[in-house]
């Protein structure tokens, strides 16, 4: 399994998304600039891509990620929050683009990572991959520009307050 990691300029977009035109690829690159402007150091080399997931090979029980940005922020003992922007496959064999804020914690109830805010699009007749990516990149950029703290996101997600 070959996985790539680096800056968005390193991402082989034409290999991952061969159906995109040059204008579409340009749209994705412009959208990423807005994300990077919010937290350039954190975003710079944080892209992961999975060429083995570029082609859908049949029904899926979960989304297979093709392209991912995950910015993780530690917050106290055992807690963290992360901002994700990803493109993958939805169960319907269509691309799915999402932006999310997750709180990871060591709480006693439902221990693990909790999605507290998600914007998700299944690409199809009503929304194109570039348009969905632009919307999710814009949302991710806003979150990164004002990241708050894990306690803010815990409250927003209705999670228990952090002990200690």
Secondary structure as GFF3:
##gff-version 3
##sequence-region A 1 164
A	DSSP	beta_strand	4	6	.	.	.	ID=ss1
A	DSSP	three_ten_helix	8	10	.	.	.	ID=ss2
A	DSSP	alpha_helix	13	16	.	.	.	ID=ss3
A	DSSP	alpha_helix	22	38	.	.	.	ID=ss4
A	DSSP	alpha_helix	40	43	.	.	.	ID=ss5
A	DSSP	beta_strand	47	49	.	.	.	ID=ss6
A	DSSP	three_ten_helix	51	53	.	.	.	ID=ss7
A	DSSP	beta_strand	64	74	.	.	.	ID=ss8
A	DSSP	beta_strand	80	89	.	.	.	ID=ss9
A	DSSP	beta_strand	95	105	.	.	.	ID=ss10
A	DSSP	beta_strand	112	122	.	.	.	ID=ss11
A	DSSP	alpha_helix	129	145	.	.	.	ID=ss12
A	DSSP	alpha_helix	150	156	.	.	.	ID=ss13
###
